[in-house]
Amino acid sequence: MDTEHQALNRREAAARLGVAVVTVDRLVAKGELPHFKVGKCIRFTAQDISEFIVHHTRPARVELQTAA
């Protein structure tokens, strides 16, 4: 199975993001973290988690100062 399209549960998604499961639940409730449901279970694709990280990564202050 392609690992980028692997379905992750809440705990696995939280581990990849380095946050608590409750934080994943909050991001889902706010509509900020892409997800899908299988029955009553919330699932995430590894690709969506990776894209979330890329889109929410901020440059370091050092990079900001040299860019200015």
Residue pairs with C-beta under 8 A, 6 or more apart in sequence:
3 46
4 45
4 46
4 47
4 50
5 45
5 46
5 47
6 45
6 46
7 38
7 43
7 44
7 45
8 16
8 43
8 44
8 45
8 46
8 49
9 41
9 42
9 43
9 44
10 21
10 24
10 25
10 42
10 44
11 21
12 44
13 24
13 33
13 44
13 49
14 20
14 21
14 23
14 24
16 46
16 49
16 53
17 23
17 24
17 49
17 52
17 53
24 33
27 33
28 35
28 42
32 52
33 44
33 48
33 52
34 44
34 45
34 48
34 51
34 52
35 42
35 43
35 44
35 48
36 42
36 43
36 44
36 45
37 43
59 67
